[in-house]
Amino acid sequence: MKARAFAYARPRTLDDAHAAFAAAEGDASYISGGQSLVPALAMRLQAPQVLVDLAGIEALRGVRLEGDWLRIGALTRHADALTDPLIRAHAPLLSAAAPFVAHPAIRNRGTLGGSVALADPASEFPAMMLAMGAEMEIFGPEGLRRVPADDYFQDLYQTAIVPGEILVALHVPVVGPRRCWAFDELARRRGDYAMVGGGILAERDGGRIGALRIAFFSVGPTPMRARAAEAVLTGRVPDADAIADAQRALDADIDPLDDEEVPAPMRRHLARVLLGRLVRKLEIA
Ligand SMILES: Cc1cc2nc3c(=O)[nH]c(=O)nc-3n(C[C@H](O)[C@H](O)[C@H](O)COP(=O)(O)OP(=O)(O)OC[C@H]3O[C@@H](n4cnc5c(N)ncnc54)[C@H](O)[C@@H]3O)c2cc1C
């Protein structure tokens, strides 16, 4: 199939992009890397009258430190998460996740902002935003606002972005010297969407696990924070007992969909296995 014919706009500013969207009276889509949208257009799962291309907007570009935060422009490519020195140093969970996202051709076009705006519950980067305690900067009719990851992911493909708003940047708290992290996923083949995946960002506290955030993907309608498992692990030496307790607690944190390929009980089992691997990977000592 081919996409339905559409008009194309390439604005240079956020205001112009918003105006182009508004002029289509809701029958428009923003496009960034196109790696999710173009297949959806080709299959006519979406058929907007107007595509508003965000690629010409300078405000969506660049990676830079702003005090204790790393600002990652929404147009930053998946591939940049592997190579950008600031991302590697200060948002290492993104760098750890990037090789697992699709394939090089898609990573060269797909943007971090597009992935986080789409908020596929099986995607790596949105869940890592949750694990890192990131904040999303959104442009809307009232101007710019920042929404913490804990409030941003609301339901299946539903975020704090309302139609017509633009995700401008991802703000990640910089990683300090006592932080450690782990990322992993279980997929049938490398590059496939994971059956289960997750990441942990934790403080080292004299051989024990200090404050930590755990986020999973492919285990519910949104990226899921594992708060019960976090509570169990806080203050513990990451030994076999702590891991077993956390694995038991994890059941309350996740809400896997039941599908034929990966039934919910299997996803729960895989999530427990993955949590054990993630905790063992943490360099707490
Ligand atoms: C074969 C294949 C395999 C893939 N495998 C994986 C995988 O393993 N893991 C994974 O996470 N992803 C995977 N993807 C998806 C890929 O990562 C997408 O690139 C990404 O999800 C979307 O980023 P994009 O820049 O291409 O967004 P686009 O496709 O341009 O847009 C996606 C959606 O977000 C909206 N949007 C985009 N940018 C903004 C913005 N700044 N503000 C507001 N709304 C915006 C668009 O309107 C659209 O609805 C795969 C894709 C393909 C084709």
Ligand as a Chemical Component Dictionary entry (heavy atoms), coordinates in Angstrom:
data_LIG
# 
_chem_comp.id                   LIG 
_chem_comp.type                 NON-POLYMER 
_chem_comp.pdbx_formal_charge   0 
_chem_comp.three_letter_code    LIG 
# 
loop_
_chem_comp_atom.comp_id 
_chem_comp_atom.atom_id 
_chem_comp_atom.alt_atom_id 
_chem_comp_atom.type_symbol 
_chem_comp_atom.charge 
_chem_comp_atom.model_Cartn_x 
_chem_comp_atom.model_Cartn_y 
_chem_comp_atom.model_Cartn_z 
_chem_comp_atom.pdbx_ordinal 
LIG C1  C1  C 0 11.832 -2.211 11.579 1  
LIG C2  C2  C 0 11.753 -1.323 12.764 2  
LIG C3  C3  C 0 12.205 -1.776 13.979 3  
LIG C4  C4  C 0 12.125 -0.954 15.105 4  
LIG N1  N1  N 0 12.598 -1.451 16.286 5  
LIG C5  C5  C 0 12.523 -0.672 17.385 6  
LIG C6  C6  C 0 13.006 -1.154 18.651 7  
LIG O1  O1  O 0 13.517 -2.273 18.784 8  
LIG N2  N2  N 0 12.880 -0.329 19.722 9  
LIG C7  C7  C 0 12.328 0.928  19.604 10 
LIG O2  O2  O 0 12.236 1.631  20.608 11 
LIG N3  N3  N 0 11.888 1.413  18.437 12 
LIG C8  C8  C 0 11.978 0.644  17.328 13 
LIG N4  N4  N 0 11.523 1.139  16.123 14 
LIG C9  C9  C 0 10.912 2.507  16.097 15 
LIG C10 C10 C 0 11.963 3.585  15.915 16 
LIG O3  O3  O 0 12.787 3.634  17.049 17 
LIG C11 C11 C 0 11.330 4.977  15.692 18 
LIG O4  O4  O 0 12.281 5.729  15.040 19 
LIG C12 C12 C 0 10.924 5.797  16.877 20 
LIG O5  O5  O 0 10.017 5.063  17.630 21 
LIG C13 C13 C 0 10.226 7.083  16.468 22 
LIG O6  O6  O 0 11.161 8.103  16.223 23 
LIG P1  P1  P 0 11.071 8.969  14.879 24 
LIG O7  O7  O 0 11.961 10.127 15.062 25 
LIG O8  O8  O 0 11.304 8.092  13.716 26 
LIG O9  O9  O 0 9.554  9.470  14.959 27 
LIG P2  P2  P 0 8.452  9.628  13.810 28 
LIG O10 O10 O 0 8.207  8.307  13.157 29 
LIG O11 O11 O 0 8.772  10.769 12.945 30 
LIG O12 O12 O 0 7.182  10.016 14.730 31 
LIG C14 C14 C 0 6.636  9.067  15.634 32 
LIG C15 C15 C 0 5.402  9.708  16.304 33 
LIG O13 O13 O 0 5.812  10.738 17.204 34 
LIG C16 C16 C 0 5.285  12.026 16.806 35 
LIG N5  N5  N 0 6.402  12.954 16.982 36 
LIG C17 C17 C 0 7.659  12.820 16.496 37 
LIG N6  N6  N 0 8.441  13.804 16.958 38 
LIG C18 C18 C 0 7.665  14.563 17.771 39 
LIG C19 C19 C 0 7.917  15.727 18.562 40 
LIG N7  N7  N 0 9.154  16.268 18.641 41 
LIG N8  N8  N 0 6.884  16.256 19.257 42 
LIG C20 C20 C 0 5.639  15.707 19.200 43 
LIG N9  N9  N 0 5.354  14.596 18.485 44 
LIG C21 C21 C 0 6.360  14.033 17.765 45 
LIG C22 C22 C 0 4.863  11.863 15.356 46 
LIG O14 O14 O 0 3.766  12.700 15.033 47 
LIG C23 C23 C 0 4.440  10.392 15.329 48 
LIG O15 O15 O 0 3.139  10.233 15.840 49 
LIG C24 C24 C 0 11.597 0.366  14.995 50 
LIG C25 C25 C 0 11.153 0.848  13.761 51 
LIG C26 C26 C 0 11.217 0.023  12.654 52 
LIG C27 C27 C 0 10.747 0.554  11.335 53 
# 
loop_
_chem_comp_bond.comp_id 
_chem_comp_bond.atom_id_1 
_chem_comp_bond.atom_id_2 
_chem_comp_bond.value_order 
_chem_comp_bond.pdbx_ordinal 
LIG C1  C2  SING 1  
LIG C2  C3  SING 2  
LIG C2  C26 DOUB 3  
LIG C3  C4  DOUB 4  
LIG C4  N1  SING 5  
LIG C4  C24 SING 6  
LIG N1  C5  DOUB 7  
LIG C5  C6  SING 8  
LIG C5  C8  SING 9  
LIG C6  O1  DOUB 10 
LIG C6  N2  SING 11 
LIG N2  C7  SING 12 
LIG C7  O2  DOUB 13 
LIG C7  N3  SING 14 
LIG N3  C8  DOUB 15 
LIG C8  N4  SING 16 
LIG N4  C9  SING 17 
LIG N4  C24 SING 18 
LIG C9  C10 SING 19 
LIG C10 O3  SING 20 
LIG C10 C11 SING 21 
LIG C11 O4  SING 22 
LIG C11 C12 SING 23 
LIG C12 O5  SING 24 
LIG C12 C13 SING 25 
LIG C13 O6  SING 26 
LIG O6  P1  SING 27 
LIG P1  O7  DOUB 28 
LIG P1  O8  SING 29 
LIG P1  O9  SING 30 
LIG O9  P2  SING 31 
LIG P2  O10 DOUB 32 
LIG P2  O11 SING 33 
LIG P2  O12 SING 34 
LIG O12 C14 SING 35 
LIG C14 C15 SING 36 
LIG C15 O13 SING 37 
LIG C15 C23 SING 38 
LIG O13 C16 SING 39 
LIG C16 N5  SING 40 
LIG C16 C22 SING 41 
LIG N5  C17 SING 42 
LIG N5  C21 SING 43 
LIG C17 N6  DOUB 44 
LIG N6  C18 SING 45 
LIG C18 C19 SING 46 
LIG C18 C21 DOUB 47 
LIG C19 N7  SING 48 
LIG C19 N8  DOUB 49 
LIG N8  C20 SING 50 
LIG C20 N9  DOUB 51 
LIG N9  C21 SING 52 
LIG C22 O14 SING 53 
LIG C22 C23 SING 54 
LIG C23 O15 SING 55 
LIG C24 C25 DOUB 56 
LIG C25 C26 SING 57 
LIG C26 C27 SING 58 
# 
